[in-house]
Every structure is written in structure tokens, then in C-alpha cells.
Amino acid sequence: MAEESEYPKIDSEGPELVYMVVANHIAARIERGELKPGQRIPSELDLAEQYGVARMTVRRELKELRERGLIRSVHGKGTYVQQPNPPADSTE
């Protein structure tokens, strides 16, 4: 069982959107290097159980992370942390 401090406290009645709380937490884990490029992240069902949220919430969170370019999904294989994009060359 995971420690309570490992996952953010999610207040469904609070002002922050639940899927954004989860997305921001996973994004922070990627930025800290806890989740490495090419690493598979847990399934929707596993993430829903870990964070104590609905599976549809996890789907929205994964969509947000894909839009940010942090993860990619491979049909039939899973969802993986994306390789970071190289910084844009400002000389062009």
C-alpha cells in the first residue's frame, strides 16, 4: 500500500478540477524523474484505484498529459512517458 503523502489529497468539492490535480501530480513526477522517458505508466484502472478517482477522471487526466506532450499511448500496449522535446533553437 502506498503512503498517504505519495498521492495528493483530492477534494472533489474543492475549486480545482480533479483530473487536473491528478494530471499535475503525474506531470510533477515526470519532471522530478520518478517516471522516466519510455517507462510504462499504470493502466487507467490502476490509476483510478491509486488516486481514488473514477476511471473517466483518469481518461481526462491522460488526455491532458498527452496534450502537454508528456505521455503517448500505444493502442494495445499501454501508455508511456514521452521523450522530452529538445529546446527550440532560437537562432532559426
C-alpha positions as CSV (number, residue, x, y, z in Angstrom):
1,M,0.0,0.0,0.0
2,A,1.3,3.5,-0.9
3,E,2.0,6.1,1.7
4,E,-0.6,8.8,2.0
5,S,1.9,11.5,1.2
6,E,2.7,9.8,-2.1
7,Y,-0.6,10.9,-3.7
8,P,-2.2,14.3,-3.4
9,K,-5.3,14.7,-1.3
10,I,-8.2,15.1,-3.7
11,D,-11.2,17.2,-2.7
12,S,-14.0,16.7,-5.2
13,E,-15.8,19.6,-3.6
14,G,-12.9,22.0,-3.9
15,P,-12.3,24.6,-6.6
16,E,-9.7,22.6,-8.5
17,L,-10.7,20.1,-11.2
18,V,-10.0,16.6,-10.0
19,Y,-8.5,15.4,-13.3
20,M,-6.1,18.4,-13.2
21,V,-4.9,17.5,-9.7
22,V,-4.1,14.0,-10.9
23,A,-2.5,15.3,-14.2
24,N,-0.4,17.9,-12.3
25,H,0.8,15.2,-9.8
26,I,1.9,12.9,-12.6
27,A,3.5,15.7,-14.6
28,A,5.5,16.6,-11.4
29,R,6.6,13.0,-11.1
30,I,7.8,13.1,-14.7
31,E,9.7,16.4,-14.1
32,R,11.4,15.0,-11.0
33,G,12.5,11.9,-12.9
34,E,10.4,9.5,-10.9
35,L,8.8,8.5,-14.1
36,K,11.4,8.2,-16.8
37,P,11.0,8.5,-20.6
38,G,9.9,5.2,-22.2
39,Q,8.6,4.0,-18.8
40,R,5.1,2.5,-19.0
41,I,2.6,4.1,-16.6
42,P,-0.1,2.2,-14.9
43,S,-3.4,1.3,-16.6
44,E,-6.5,3.5,-16.3
45,L,-8.0,1.1,-13.8
46,D,-4.8,1.0,-11.7
47,L,-4.5,4.8,-11.7
48,A,-8.2,5.2,-10.7
49,E,-7.6,2.9,-7.7
50,Q,-4.3,4.6,-6.8
51,Y,-5.8,8.1,-6.8
52,G,-9.2,7.1,-5.6
53,V,-11.0,8.6,-8.6
54,A,-13.3,7.5,-11.3
55,R,-11.9,5.9,-14.4
56,M,-13.4,8.7,-16.6
57,T,-11.4,11.1,-14.5
58,V,-8.3,9.2,-15.3
59,R,-9.1,9.3,-19.0
60,R,-9.4,13.1,-18.9
61,E,-6.2,13.3,-17.0
62,L,-4.4,11.1,-19.6
63,K,-5.8,13.2,-22.4
64,E,-4.4,16.4,-20.6
65,L,-1.0,14.8,-20.3
66,R,-1.0,13.7,-24.0
67,E,-1.9,17.3,-25.0
68,R,1.0,18.6,-22.9
69,G,3.3,16.1,-24.8
70,L,4.3,14.3,-21.6
71,I,2.9,10.9,-22.5
72,R,1.9,8.8,-25.5
73,S,-0.5,5.9,-25.8
74,V,0.2,2.9,-28.0
75,H,-3.0,1.0,-28.8
76,G,-2.9,-2.5,-27.4
77,K,0.3,-1.8,-25.5
78,G,-0.2,0.9,-22.9
79,T,0.7,4.5,-22.1
80,Y,4.4,5.6,-21.9
81,V,6.3,8.6,-20.7
82,Q,7.3,10.6,-23.7
83,Q,10.9,11.6,-24.5
84,P,11.2,15.3,-23.7
85,N,11.3,17.6,-26.7
86,P,14.7,19.3,-27.2
87,P,14.7,23.0,-26.5
88,A,13.7,25.1,-29.6
89,D,16.7,26.7,-31.3
90,S,16.2,30.4,-31.1
91,T,18.7,31.1,-34.0
92,E,16.3,29.9,-36.7
